[in-house]
Amino acid sequence: MAGLIQRTAEAIDDMWRSVWHDSSTAEKVIIALLLIVTGLAIPVIPIVWVARIIAR
């Protein structure tokens, strides 16, 4: 079970890095605005932080 959680956390971290770190500034602004407008910023950001902690 711990392995599954670890792999899931790593997958979330990889996805976040591919979306966020490989994006230009304009793309980051658009992504941030979409998250804020749709209300996903509230649950997504803490999930990503926890996933990154577990992945390390």
N, C-alpha and C positions, 0 to 999 in steps of 0.2 A: 504494500500500500504506500509506503514511504517513497518507493521508486516511482510510482505513478504520480504522486504529488510533485516530486522533483522534476520529472519529465514535463509535466504540465506547466510548472513554473518556468522552466527553461524555454518552453515553446512560447509562452506569453512574453517573456523577456526578449526572445529573438524577434518576435513579431513587432514589439514596440520599437526595438532598435531599427528594424528595417523600415518602419514607417516614419519614425521620428528623426533618426540620425542621418538617413540618406535623403532627406527632404531639404529643399531650399527654404529660405526664410519665408517667402511668399506661401509656399505649400504648408509650412508650419502654422502660419497665421490662419490659413483657411481651415486646417484641421482643428486648431484650437477654437475657432469661431463655431465650427460645426458641432464640436463637443459641447460647447457652452449653450448654443441655441437648442440642441436636442436634449440637454439635460444629462448627457452621458458622462460629463466630466466628474460629477460627484461620485458615481460608483467605479468608474474606470481607473482614475488616478490612484486611489488607494489599493485597488486590486493589482495594478502594475507595480506599485512600490513593494507590496508584500511578495509578489512573484519574484521580483528582483532580489529581495533579501533571501528568499528560499533558494533561488538559483545559485547564489554564491555559496 
